[in-house]
Amino acid sequence: MSDYQYDNQTVKGFIVSSIFWGVVGIVIGLLISIQMWKPETNFAPYFTFGRLRAVHTNGLAFGLGVGAIFGLSYYIIMRLAKRPLLFPKLARFQLYLFNVGILLAAVSLLMGQTQSLEYAELEWPIDLAIVILWVMFAINVFGTIIKRKEEQMYISLWYIIATTIAVAVLYIVNNLSIPAGLTKSYHLFAGVNSANVEWWYGHNAVGFVFTTPILAMFYYFLPKSTGIPIYSHRLSIIAFWSLVFAYLWTGAHHLVYTPLPDWIQTLGIVFTIFLIAPSWGSVVNGYYTVGTDWSKMNTNYLTKFFIMGITFYGLQTVQGPTQGLRIVSQLIHYTDWVPGHVHMGTMGWVTMTTAASIYYVIPKIYHTEIYSEKVANIHFWLVLIGQLIFSITMWITGIQQGALWKATNADGSLKYTFIETLTKNYPYWQLRTVGGLIFTVGMLFFIYNIYMTIRKGSLAEAKA
Amino acid sequence: MAEDLDNIDAFEAKETSHKLPVGWLILFWGLIIWGVYYFVTYSPAISGWTQTKAYEESVKK
């Protein structure tokens, strides 16, 4: 048995846990998409849209997302540092605590306990547990990197380090609150300050959960899967430093046309637009890398996942900054355009890249091959079609919604009542459920493929 | 069974490892210059523009 066997099992544990929470989060997502157009599918008090929506976002960001990030970061760090984790038992304990934490978080949200801060709904006792969990992660990340046996640090390690530091800072600062009992607290910041801190956190959660760790995976697993080295090391480094520098300034673009001082909004918009450059640094690097041999799109089944993933990242990082501009924000902010935008990132970029990384890792851990490339291809096309239906329907209805809200009569009164603008969403909301269903079926093909690969690997190991 | 560890050299293309595409450089510097312009134009302390004034003008039309 190699020194890595124990750590590999921890990595696998995180991957399987993240897939489990992924299923829970996606099924709930499907249900709340139906609740939008069929109110009788709300089951009060626990299974109403208001409570389930937070279970959906937290379950997928922290359950699927962070679970996969823990597991895959450990896998990447060990291989680039050329050594096992510094504290293997701590990582295993972290895996158990992670699952207990996500379970408690889901239950508390269903009970209706919330800080009323988007993506930071969890109350302070669970926040404390999450901070402990993150400190455990940080100890292994930094410990293993410091004690590494390879001097040079590849770009993926930098992205993992940035993730570890930034999430800690963001999470702790935005969750500072004054407890009023075990299940209730008040945000330390008030009024417009609270909003500013909240969206500094909210936007950078996207940056340091859905961007930097996923780029770590992209830069690592793309060359590993294809055998093609990354086109430009310099470009990857410059893109990294300019990305982490600019990201933390951008949160105010969520507060355009609010009481937040004008100059803070403007500053937020400036950094937001600048972010196109570092984001596209990674996009260009990815294209140029595979561009040296496009035949890999046919011969290696994972290449298309990475190329499609980075393509959606590229689209996301143009669309997102554009939304920050005042002229665009005043039309689409607060409309259904926004979930359309978010889900291109999560379903297109994050899930596509993470799934491909898991496809790569699971067979490696078991020293076997993937169960079926054909099933993986079906998975690819279904999630692609499902995600496109989701995003495109929401963009259309979002523009419609914004235009109807803004329409005024000659005397300045509103042309449409709120309910009129709402009912026009129904056909698009129904189509979105169809898209979500197709995406979910695609994910089931993925899970089946991973399950069969693990089974095949375990059987082979038992024989050996 | 030997674990496959990484040879860092295999990750970075030799001939192109220091290249920065020209188009990307134009984007990078272009956005910085645009950022300066935008900040100057839409900062109340510099240009006098404010959200409230812009709103009032739009209502007048």
Interface residues (C-beta under 8 A of the other chain):
Chain A: S2 D3 Y4 R79 L80 K82 E150 Q152 Y154 P223 I228 P229 I230 Y231 S232 H233 R234 L235 I238 S242 Y257 D262 W263 Q265 T266 L267 I269 V270 F271 I273 F274 I276 A277 W280 G281 V284 Y288 T289 T292 R326 K364 H367 G412
Chain B: M1 A2 E3 D4 L5 D6 I8 A10 F11 E12 A13 K14 T16 S17 H18 K19 L20 P21 G23 W24 L27 F28 L31 I32 W34 G35 Y38 F39 Y42 S43 P44 A45 W49 T50 Q51 V59
